[in-house]
Structure formats: C-alpha cells, structure tokens
Amino acid sequence: MKTRFVRQILFYGILLAIWEGLALAQVWPGYIFPSPLDVLRSLAEGFRDSTFWVAIGISLRRIAVGYGISVILGGLLGLLISRFSVVKDTVGNLSLGLQTLPSICWLPLALLWFGINERAIYFVVIMGSMFSITMATHAGVRNVQPIFIKAGRNLGARRITLFREVIIPAAMPSILAGLKQGWSFSWRSLMAGELLFVNLGLGHLLMMGRELNDMSRVIAVMIVIAAISILTDKFIFGTAESHLQRKWGLETKT
Amino acid sequence: MSLIIDHVSKSFPNQNKTLPVLRDIHLEIQGGEFFCIAGPSGCGKTTLLNIIAGLEPADSGTTTWNGKRIDHIGPERLMIFQELGLFPWLTVLQNVEFGLKMKGISAKERRKTALVHLEMVHLAKFKDAYIHELSGGMKQRVALARALAMDPQVLLMDEPFTALDAQTRDMLHDELQRLWTTTKKTIIFVTHNIREAVCLGDRVAVLSARPGILKNIVSVSLPRPRRIEDHGLMEIVRVILEELKGEIEKTVRDEFHEDTVR
C-alpha cells in the first residue's frame, strides 16, 4: 500500500516536472502547449467566474435524466426479455444489434427528429447506454443459479415474488456491472453530443476553448470531465460494488 | 398422519432409450417418524424425494400425505436441498425469515419466529452475518432453521451432510436428533451412507441400484441419541451392507462398463 503510494507520487511528480520543463523550454508556442501552472490558473478561473459550475450543472442534469431513463427502460426491457421468450427472440435480438452501434451515430437522426435541443441529447444518451443495461440484466437473470430458484419456490415464492425476492437480487452482481457500463457509455455519449452540437455543457466548453485557441482552458475542462468520471466510478459504483462484495463474499479486486 | 407411496415407478429418457430409475416402490411412513432412505448412487433416492416433495411427477403410482394426493410442492412438505440454496444477498436472519415473508406474515412476527428458530440451532449470535461468513456446519443449521421456521409437517432432506468433515457431521447428527425429538416433525432423510441412515432413522429403507427397487426396510430400535460409532449400530450396518454388497458391485461394474463402451 505504502510503496504503491510512493510510486504514484513519484510518477506524477516526474510527469509534471517534464511537462513544466517542456513548457519553460518553449519547444512549442504557449497557446499550443501551456504549462501546468497555466492550466491550474484556467481551472481556478473557470470555477471562480462560475462557467465551470454552470457547465457541470447542465451536464450532470442531462446525464441524470438520460441515464435515469436508460436504467428504467433498459432494466425493464431486460426483465421482459428474460421472462418472455417471444420478447427475447424479437426485441432482444434487435437490442443486441443496436447495442453494437456507436451511440454518436444516433446524433444526425436525433437532430433531424428533435432539432437542436435537450430532447436530441437525451435521445443520444439513452440510445448509447440503454441496451447494455438491457443485455446485462438479461444475462444476470439467465445465469441465476437454479438452486436459488428451487429454494425460493420451495419456501413459497411464486411468479412476481420469486422474481422480486429471488431472481433480481441473485442477478444483482451482473445487473450492477451493466449499470456501470451503461453509465460510462452514457457519459461518453453525452460528451460527444455536447462537443458536436453547440448547447452549453462541459463538452461545449471544450469546443469553446478550441475556438478561442485557449489550450489551457481545454485541458482544464478535460481535467474536470475526468474528475467527474473518476468520482462517480469510485463513490457511486465503487460503494455499490463493495456493498455487494461484502454480502456475497466475492473477491475484492484491486 | 401418514405418507403413502403407492407403487410408484419412474424412468428418465436417456439417449434414445428410457432408463428406469424407480420400480414399484411401496412405502408407508408414519407421521412423526424419522425415516431414512439409503442406497448406492443411482438408486433413484433423490428422485423419490423429489416425488414426495412434489417437484417431479411419478410415471405411475400415487403419493399421498394424509390421504391428499401430492402433485405439487406444498408448504407442509419442505425440502432441504443438498446445495442448501441459502441466499447470499440476505443475512442469516433474513434467510430464516424468507419463507415467513412469502407467507405474508408481519415483519415483527416473522422476526420473532426466525429468532426462536435461530436460537434452536444455536446461531442467534450470527443473525446479522452473511452466508459466506459461515462454516459448512453453520450453513446446514441455518438451512434447518429456515425450514423449521415454516413449521412444515414433513422435512425432506437430500444428503445434506455429504460435503462436511466427520466431526461436523457427528455434531449435526446430534443436533438433528435433538431437533426431531423436540419438534416431532416427520423427517425423510436420504443418504448413500448406510451408517448415517442407521444412526438417524427409526426405519431405514434400503434401495437397490438401477432401477431402484425397495430391497428391505430395517427397523432400528436403538436408544437415542445415537452416535455413528455406537456398537449396536455397527452390527445393523454390517447386515445391510452384506445384503447390498452385490448391488454396489453391480453399480460400479455398470459404470465401468459404460465407460469402456464410450
């Protein structure tokens, strides 16, 4: 644990030193290759004049709505696919196909259908993440150990209660993995969408940095985006995962 | 109260022929009896238990409990599976409460009942533990508590102690005999271990292998609690094993033969 910490400190220290050295040596002009301090200054300024806060707020609201709908629809669809073979053979098959389509490919369609507005971006986010949640839910339910179902039925669980009290909790590790993958897909879709069509949000801020030739701001926004990804991974999904691992006694991966 | 297995037969399709598993089994088990079904592997004892549980239908013959025909699983006949099927996402207490919750019993009431049964198997201290934190013997006791909390009339046990070490098994034999004496449940216990069957059962039905035919029913009138190493017990086991010797050899020979054919 301690050696790992020391290694990481050293690694990032050296990385920053090389970066600062290259910037000081002026190998490239400052507007292409800003120094770490410039980036830090942009970061502070972005938060101080509240542009970053506004953009974070807008992006997070979009992801909350889009991903939320995705979880509900994707989860329901996954359960329906597991429950009814006719749904599996039809809609399940289609979902599998649509899942392979990179989400940003939905953007032109979304723009034509909805115009440049929030609904278009929600559509892209939902399309980008829903099917992976569907597939993970279905896989989780399908792979529930038969003994749990036998034991549940033996103890009087039937149909809906069997589903709610046995099958879904037994499938939870797989469902959670799907939720996590769905989250990262929807976050990526959102960023791509915001980059490509101009309408506030963090992705839009990146693009504005480019248009103003303000590289230190571009990097500052990238840092903000990465930080949000890491924080969600660690705190939301990390907590849920360690909660499940504690219950099930699964090996903790480090 | 009695369980009547009336000339039950069952076969399974195997490749493109049918494999007879049980042939013309006729048994009457009294309410409150500790009844063991023993026999070599492949004698269909688990299938017989599944038929009693209502998990599988028989091809011919009928099974009745108190004169009522068994054709589906019912709360009065509860199975403890070999793999137990304890739920890893629930605590020990929640596992024991599970069946009561399915019955629609109030949270307060089922917690009380579950605690009583956890105390019965001496696991009240572990009520908040998760299943993976328990030893093999403790898991068995949770499964017992979970079944007993449902207050079934018949407890069906399918080789529950096979995977345990000898000491733990001895302890559970004591515990099971004690629970049976206090609760007066009918227990039907399936095992391939003749010694275990004689140790636990009032009567032991001995099945032959492939197809399972009822060879003999042995009454064991030794005083309880019995230990597996009791001298009188060994004598009864010896007689049964002598009788089964040919059967076990037949099973082994069959399995060897099948292997060389493939």
Interface residues (C-beta under 8 A of the other chain):
Chain A: I147 F148 K150 A151 G152 R153 N154 L155 G156 A157 R158 T161 E165 V166 P169 A170 M172 L244 R246 K247 W248 G249
Chain B: A53 L55 I73 P75 L78 M79 F81 E83 L84 G85 L86 F87 P88 W89 L90 F98 G99 K101 M102 K103 Y130 I131 H132 E133 R146 M150
